[in-house]
């Protein structure tokens, strides 16, 4: 008998998914949770075969990543409503999902075919749509994949073939280019050097070292970042504009 959990913050969708699962022979519902974030800790304490995860927007992908890192990892079936912001991402990713209007036969077939999410599938889910930007940065750690909220990132610094992400919870390496990050997040991050992007709201000032080189002070960090002479006028203009009243 397949043991499943349903985790979804949208009441109507959650109730429909639970009703469909309850009416299916060979399945046992191990829990119904009001938020996707409850699924990973529940699975650690009481592993299940599959999780039906309601994902309204990118916030809920953190639960999918946590479940993908679990041992054993459960099969995951994503679900959403027709009006949910994440729907274009799901369609573009090529990963199977069900909508709130799903019929019993389709729901059953999708759950039977569900498998644990792979690293490649998670990367595709993180890819922004046209004109969009991600809310999280995907990184690899010793214990698996993890998501870093873009709001927590202080700076991106090129480090050979990797980029170092300095954020509120520490530092991680990612396999992305600064040029690509600047193109996607240019409204939020300021290029100060060919090797560094700084979050505009984390830039705390400029200073000079003993050799006269200009350095950027970054909130929450004891280290400074180099500011190139070519970038310095742009950085100063932005700082004057940010400090201006109104």
N, C-alpha and C positions, 0 to 999 in steps of 0.2 A: 504493500500500500504506500502511495506517495504522500509524504508529509509536506505540507506547504504552509507558508506564511504570507499574509497580505499586509502591505504597509503603504498607506496612502493618506494624505492629509485632506483630500476632497471627499466629503461625506457621501455624496451621491455615487461617485465612482467607486469608492471603497465598498459601499453596500452592494452595488451591482456585482463587483468582482467576488465578494464573499458569497453572494447568493449563487452565482454561477459555479463556484468551486464546491459549495455544499451540495449541489444537486448532481454532482458527478461521482459515479461509483469508482472505487479504487483510490480515492483521494481522502486525506484527512487533514483538516485545518488545524495547524498547530498554534495559530495566533492571528489576530487581526489588530493592527496597530494604526494609530492616528497620524503617524508621521514616518517617512522613510528612515529617518535617523534611528528609530527604535529597532530596525531589523538587524543591523550588524551585531549589537550586543546580545540580542535575543538568540541569534544564531550561534554565537560563541558559547552560550550557556546550554543551549538545546538545539543542536544542529538539525537542519531540515533538508529535504531534497531540493526544494525550489522556493523562490521568493517572487511574488508578484509585486512589483514596485511601481507605485504611482509616481510619475515624474512630471511635475508641472513646469518647472524651469530648471536652469543649470544648477541651482542650489542643491537639488536632490541627487545629482550625479555623485556627490561625495559618498552617499550610501552605497551606490553601485560599485564604486572603487573599493570601499571597505569590504564588501561582500566578495568581490573578485580576489581580494588578498587573503580571504579566510581559508583555513585548512580543516576540513574539506570545503571547497568553494561550492555554494549551491548553484543550481541553474537559476537564471534570472529572466523573467518576462517583464518587459517594460509596458506600462499602460499610461494613457493620458486622455484628456478630453479634447474635443475638436478645436476648442478655443484656446488651448494651452500654448504659451509662448515657445515651448520646446518642440512642438510638432514639426516645424521645418527642419530642425536639427535631426530629429529621428528619421524623417524621410530621406534626408541627404546622406545619413550614415549607412543606410542599407541594412540596418539591424532590425529584426522583426519586432513588432510591437502590436498592441491591441488598443482600440479606441473604446470610449464609453458605450458606443452603440454595438459592440461586438456581440455576435450571436453565439449560442452555446457550442455549436460544432466547431466554429472557428477558434473560440477560446480554448476548447479542449485540445485541438490539434496544435495550437501555438504553445501551450504549456507542455504538452508531451514532447515537442521538438526543442524546447528551451534547453540551453546549455550554459555553463558558467561563462561570463564575459571574458574575452581575451584582451590582452594588452592592446592589440590592434583595434579592436572594437571600441575600447575606451578612448583611444586617440581619435577615432573618427567621430565619436560623440562630442569630443571637445572642440572639433574644428568649427570655426565661426562661419555663419552664413554670410551672404553678400551684405556688406554695410554693417555687419555686427562685429562685436569683439567679445572674446571669452570673459567669463567671470572668474575662471580659475586657470592656473598653469599646472600642467601635468608634469610630475617628476617621478623618477625611479629612486627608491630607497632600498636598503637591505631587506626590509620586510615586505617589499612589493611596491605598487604604485601608490601615489598620493597626490592630492590636489592642494595647491596653494592659492588662497583667495587673492585675486589681483589687488584688492583694496589693502592687503597687508604687505604688499611688496614695496620696499624702499628704493631698491635700485637693481639694475641688471648690469653685470660686469663681464666682459669677454675674458675667458680663461682658456687660452689655446683653442681646442676644437669644441669646447663647451662654453656655456654661459652660466655664471654664478648668479643665483637669485638670492638676494638678501631680504629677509622678510621678518615680520614680528616674532615668528616662532623659531628663527634660526637662519640657516643657509643651506641651499641645495644646488645641485648642478643639473642643467637641462640641455638637451641636444637641439637647441634652436639658434637662429642667428639674430644678432642685434638689429640688423636691417629689417628682418621680418617683424620683430617685436616693435620696432619704431613705427613701421607702417601700420600695424594693428592698433597700437596704444599711444600713438603720437600726441593725442590730446591730453593724456594723463602723465606722460613721461617726457622729459627734456633731455635731448642729447647734449652732453657736456664734453664729450671726448669720443674719439673713434672707438674707444673700448668701453664706454659707459653711458647708460641711460639712468636718470634719476627721477623718481616720482616728484612731480611738481610740488605736491603738498608736503614732501619730506625734505625739500631743499631748505636748509636753515641759514645759509650765508656763504660767503667766500673769504678766503684768507690766503696769505702768501707764505711759502716756506723760506728757509734761510737762503735759498738760491734764487728767490724771486719768482718762483713758479706759482701760478694760481691754483688753489685747491677748493673743492666744494665740501662744505660740511653737511652731513646727512643725519637726519633725526634718528636717534637710537643707536648710532654707531660712533665708536671712538676713532674709526679710520676715516680719512678724507679721500676724495677722488680727484684725479687730475682734471683740470679744465684746459682744453687746448686754446691757443691764441685765436684760432679761427672761430671757435665756438663762443669765446668770451663775450663779444658784443651782444649776441643773441641771449645769452644767459643773463647778462646785466639788464638788458631791456625787459626781459620777462620778470625779473625780480623787482625792478622799479614799478612795473605795472601791477604786480601782485601786492606791493606795499602801498600803492596809492589808495586813498579813501574812496569808498563807493565802488 
